[in-house]
């Protein structure tokens, strides 16, 4: 399951899990302070969170600096999902160790450890629960699609044995429109990867009305009139992008707008080294 529907909002599952886990960590810190008269670990949890997010973003930007140098303003556009979690976790733990190193902070070590452990446990339990409740698709969905010319097709036929990127989009979706030039450029640069643009619930007239004025020359634009691919992927959010290897296995996903850097990081996982 890639997204959770909360009222009119479709939020990435990972973001929802992070928010819930943080609430648990802060809740435990507050409870320990009120009921056990321990030092308040909430500010330390906040310091770890801020340092971890900054480090994860900085590490990602440094890793894909060439893409960001071409558009420096995009460094602050964290909507592209560009974070390296290991770097963020390592930095957060270093901040905790540094802040608690002094004898005067000895009393804060236990509530901080309990708060962080509770948040991590909540993340693990919820992740496992969602994994059991919703089967994660691992192969190409056998969904009947249609080309803009009206011919029937499938993802397997469009892939042709290549790694494949499947972008779920709609012309009324602003982030879909903004990321389309990034995808179009990648399609032109990576002949060894099949790019498929699966429009959700629109007709060929609406698609042409968007693509023609935008000057986008895209291959493999198809109609998914029942949004079957979104249902198969467990995502009601647009845009959603799915990344499959040459064997048709789902390797990675991305919810929201792609940047040059975030797309490059995903393509690296599916690209054939021999191509």
Phi, psi and omega in degrees: 000119187267333181218156178242133179272116177240098186063231179278355184262139172248110185252142175303138182302319180300321179293318179297318179297320179297316181296315180296317181296320177295320178299320178296314181299315179292323179296317178295318179300317180294317181297318179296325179289316184283319188263331183248003179055035175270159176302147180288116180271357183304312179299324178292322176298320178296317178299317179297318181297311182297314180296320181295316180295317180296318181293319180296320179290315181299318180297320179293317179298318179295321180296322182244044186296329181298318179293321181286330177296331179290335178214077187303328181298335184288350178300324182273356180275080185288356177294346179283356177073020184277089177222142173255102186302317181302319179295320179294318179295316179299316181294319180299318179292323177295320178297317179298316180296320181292317181291330184262010186288330185282146178304328182295339180261009183301322182293338182275349185295315183293310178298326177294315180298318180293321180294312181295319179296322179295317177297317179295321178295319178299317177301312183296316182294315181294320178298316179294320179296316178295323179296324179283325183282329183232119179289127177279123179295135181244352183229170180299126177295136179274071184255135178282120179244175181218135176288167180293345176270359177096003181275139178288148178202174178222167178296321181299319179293322180287329181291318180059032179083003180263161166302153187218143173247124180245114182256120177265122189212171173209151185291338181275356186267110182304314179296329177297317181292321182291324184276348186300318176299326177296315179293320180297319179295320179293323178298321179291326185275338185241083181293339182275003179237132178274125177255131180235131181248099185264101180288137185259113170066022175243169180255176184296329180296314180295323180295312179296324180296333177272312188291319185298307179295331181284347180068030181266120177260093184252142171262153174063047171272122184231163179256129174241080191294337180256008183053039183292327180292321177296319179294319180295325181277347182077034181226129174254005182266148175233141355280152171236133181235131182247139184239117182245144176277182185294341178269005178081018179267137179288118184260322183203165178220162176212126175254130181102184186288133176270142169254173177304319184289314182293325177292318179299322180293327179283319181297328179302329184284337184246347184297140176280117181303335182276349183275000000 
